[in-house]
Amino acid sequence: MLDVSKSRHIGDAQERPASEASPAQRFQIVLVFQGGGALGAYQAGVYRALHEGGIEPDWIIGTSIGAINASLIAGNEPEHRLDRLEEFWRRMERKEFWGLANWPGLADTASYWSTLLGGIPGFFEPNPLAFLGAHYPLGRDSAAFYSTAPLAKTLTELVDFALIARCTPRLTVGAAHVRTSEMRYFDSRETAITVQHVMASGALPPAFPAVRIDGELYWDGGILSNTPTEAIFDDNPRRDSLIFAVHMWNPMGPEPESIWEVLHRQKDIQYSSRVASHIARQRQVHKLRHVVSELVKLMPEDTRNRPVVKDLAEYGCLTRMHVVQLLAPRLDNENHTKDIDFSPSGIRLRWQAGYADTRRALQRAAWNDACDPLEGVILHAPGPDVAPAAE
């Protein structure tokens, strides 16, 4: 079990059994960050717990706000990453209205309309021409209700994109190709990631304009795959991995009784992005890879050396991937506007929840448990959905 309070210096793993070694020395550490606007503060809390536990990612895959958080981590030295995350989320805070603190419903409504009409300084601002009518020709690069020029400035100030090119950690951001509706993963191992790539991953229509890269327009990758775990399973070569899949949208929820509740549940379903079925499918595929490898071991050596058998054996794979799901809890009174809840209290509570959930996952260290040798993908699901208490 990893003691996160004493794990900043873990260089003695060679003297310990593999089951007791730090996960950073046994696995490739991967973070998968969903899109979800203001809910992304939860991801910052997740990273803080990992950082304090002495675990830095080898690879971060993000979509939308997940791509933004990922760039803040990958685009800074380890000792500056938390500071940059804190500064980004400080800039995202929407000032709370004086005198409304004791009226949560009224305060939430005022904050919602203030964000909708005025934007978030450092993130997005209204595009006045968009309000001239739905058919007004804004241009292909500006067809949106808001401009994200403030976000470009913020990222340029807080992210060193030259550091991302070192691939320590590797960074992958997902975006949707507007013309073909195909998912495109921009990977720092293959492409020089710039502010444009991160902006494209977060260009959610119709709020934000598409971003042009190499002459082509891209939208938010979340409209195609909001939880891009497939990038890990399709990687070449695959490696033993400990994957922290960070979810902000709850795939499970009550049956709604009002239009307000319908809007909330619809968003959760849409952006949870069929993650359960994706993981289930990958578990099936990876188990078959293990079965192929085990069957090849049972063959006589002369049979294994036949060219046709060697070709078939390449379909096998003995890598093991532990997927730790971290799920942001429901906050009291949250609704379908939660992804634009940039209130200081909302950001703080979600950050704290991500930190606490990850500390518990590290203390539990479920990846050390015995598992079926034929299982290539082992899923560690979160515990009960409990909201953090307000301070």
Secondary structure, DSSP 8 states (H G I E B T S, - for coil): ---GGG-S--TTGGGS-GGGS-HHHHSEEEEEE---GGGGHHHHHHHHHHHHTT---SEEEE-THHHHHHHHHHTS-HHHHHHHHHHHHHHH-----TT-TT-HHHHHHHHHHHHHHH-BTTTBEE-GGGGG-TTS---TTT-SSEE-HHHHHHHHHH--HHHHTTTTTEEEEEEEETTT--EEEEETTTS---HHHHHHHT--TTTS--EEETTEEEEEGGGT-SS-THHHHT-SS---EEEEEEE-S-S------SHHHHHHHHHHHHHHTTHHHHHHHHHHHHHHHHHHHHHHHTS-HHHHTSHHHHHHHTT-----EEEEEEE----TT--TTGGG---HHHHHHHHHHHHHHHHHHHHH-GGGS---TT-SEEEE-----------
